[in-house]
């Protein structure tokens, strides 16, 4: 209780000063001085309120499920996990405050945090200043090469590399891209161009749509006028979900590929059929994957959280990465972050019930996952079927840029973008 | 009631399809016109409740978006949970939000008349409470209801979105009649202009304030109800109406209902043309730039210009 009291006063004081990171200098006295205690301390910052709560809540639930399962089975090396999981409320300033607090006051051994790339970039300077072992579990634009950050989600290149070639093969080479108008959407649109070029297709139209936009009349008639073979719809957030109802009621029936819709915020469950008819997504996970292993996971998830709406793509990343961390700590024989990082950088396999999407592996030198990518199709009744399935590794950092965080690049703390390496991107 | 939609669905395609086809064949840009109808409807309906609450009563209601959200939630829940037909659910959405508005006026807003900045802070807080309260009670998202009517015959455009233009015109016309042609409307305007004198003339000013605020809230709720079949139903959905609504009311100027009509028409047309040519992002910028230019050149808004023109024509009353 006294901890809460202190932190609340601190938050208030910070608010009054109007400075997000003013806490930096005053955390020193309160740290408990290393985590040699009898519990392993883990911080999980996932949004349960605010703009990202729809996608953040399943992530928090899956982390909690994994922690409870591990604790019920004897913990990590016989030590119980102590979970610190305040709600960051989709607010990046609050994320910064809580990240400082979890590192300096709670002295967490590992941290999971954040849905959006903006959040990750807001806290990454703190992570790097404190050399905190950090897992980022959202699918994202890719390219983060940071000695402290392990990216568990599939990258845009992995997701689009799964669905774009499938769409080209089945529907044709004339592509129309609509994408959310911010960092992630623009980089994803660049990847569509790169992958299209690699597969003999081309993006002939491109529109970037502000995140606040929810009226798609002109977008829909522009698509109809251009009449492409298929559309890549990299739409993000609640406002953009309105696109699907409007598309269907406007009678636009051109097939659409996506890397964002359905798997994250389960539009196919929330919108009335047939809004998502003939939408094809490239994902590492949706709860409908018809394997015994996954069905078992889904029933564990809903048994624990009967009110849950969906087990989304990100949630499963939170789940398997908790188990991966456990394995790494047990192999290292310590929670010392340097030692755990060394084990992770040697590469890990995540198999069995720990990985509902199928067997996957960590590419140690680049801190990214080789994922089991599937092309998932939504039909007129909003049933999901698997159309294609293959293992796709992270390629951009490992092959194109050529990064080795376990060796020569062990001090790197930056993000690479495709425009630096491909002519097709950024044109 | 739902069968009513079916009946119009059978009749209208023949007529509308023929008319649009004929227009298209003589070179009228039909798609752009549909887009324009959609934009004007959105901007006008976004502003309509605020027209009364901010434009007439002078309360900066930053919870306006949340009132719209409430109308959409009541409508969606009435269809999905209770099983009511969509038109009935929409009426409920408007009435429910009006009732909520009446309660808020009696308990909170009443104390804030003439305190512009205070009303901003209080209604901002109210908006936060409504958004988060909705999230706690109903979760992060509701199952949406499908959009009725399908596409405009012959065009890739949602017929429902275009028909909302007629709803917008009907709502504006109705509000105009209520506030200018009925005894209630005259008393309400008298109350807001000079409460003391109105009271001296025997008007129950307390009641006038409550009813006027309830009407404004109800109109916001109606907007939410009308957009419920076409939007994503989430607690934060009201935010996307907020910018358009304030910009429209401010651009419109002092004669609020006329102003909203003029501003909705001008801003909607600009938004549609630029969205169509250069995409949504440029459309939004063009809309805001237009508003800035209008306010810069015409400090009293579009209706200020209308008054000046009228005065110059020597029709001063």
Interface residues (C-beta under 8 A of the other chain):
Chain A: X49 X51 X53 X54 X57 X181 X207 X208 X209 X210 X212 X213 X214 X215 X216 X217 X218 X219 X220 X221 X222 X223 X224 X225 X238 X239 X241 X242 X245 X246 X248 X249 X250 X251 X252 X265 X269 X270 X271 X272 X275 X307 X309
Chain B: X31 X34 X35 X38 X39 X42 X132 X135 X139 X140 X141 X142 X143 X144 X145 X146 X147 X148 X149 X150 X151 X152 X155 X156 X157 X158 X159 X160 X161 X229 X230 X231 X232 X234 X236 X237 X239 X240 X243 X272 X275 X276 X279 X280 X281 X283 X284
